Amino acid sequence: MGNEAVPECASLGELREHIGDCHRCQLAEARTQVVFGVGNPHARVMLIGEAPGKNEDLQGEPFVGAAGKLLNELLQHAGLAREEVYIANIVKCRPPGNRDPEPLEIETCAPFLRSQVRLIAPDVLVTLGNFATKFVLRTETGITRLHGTVQQAGRFTVLPMYHPAAAIYDRSKRDDLFADFARVGEFVGKR
C-alpha cells in the first residue's frame, strides 16, 4: 500500500499493463474491475473526475451513467466529441457504496493519474467536482468558489467545474456547467 514509484511508461497501454488487476489498496476488494480511463491519447483536453460509480465499475469506462450522458451534452456544447478528449478519475476503482475515496486510496492511485497526464500532455485539464479540483490544484478552496475560473497547476491550465452528477441533483448548477464548458471550447478553439 501507499505511494508506489511508477516506472517511466512509454504509452498509456504500458501504464495500463503496469496497473494490471490492481490490489494495491482496499478498493480492489469490492470493485468489479479497474476503470483506467478512455479517450484520445493525444487529447488537448483531459477531464478528471473523482472515482468510478456503479455503471463505470460494471462497464470499465468512466462517465457512462446519467452523469456520463450529461457530460456528453456538455462536451457537445463545447464543440468537442467524447472521442477527442481523454477522461480519467483520481482513483481507478469504485469505492463501496459510492463513498468518497479515502486519503490512502487517493495516494495509492495518484501516481497512475500523474503518469496519464504526463503521457497525454493535454493543453487543458478540466477537473470535475471538489475532489478532483482540490487534488489537482492542491487547495482546500471548494468548487463553488473555483468553478468557472482559470487556474494553473505547474505547466497545465486547469478549468475547475462542478461534477456533472451535481447538476443532476441540483438543477441550479446546470447553467453554470454549460457556461463553464463553453469556455473549454473557447480555450481550445472549438467555439
Secondary structure, DSSP 4 states (H G I P E B T S, - for coil): ----PPP--SSHHHHHHHH-S--SSGGGGT-SS----EE-TT-SEEEEES---HHHHHHTSSS-SHHHHHHHHHHHHTT--GGGSEEEESSSSPPGGGPPPPHHHHHHHHHHHHHHHHHH--SEEEEESHHHHHHHHT----HHHHTT--EEETTEEEEEE--HHHHHH-THHHHHHHHHHHHHHHHTT--
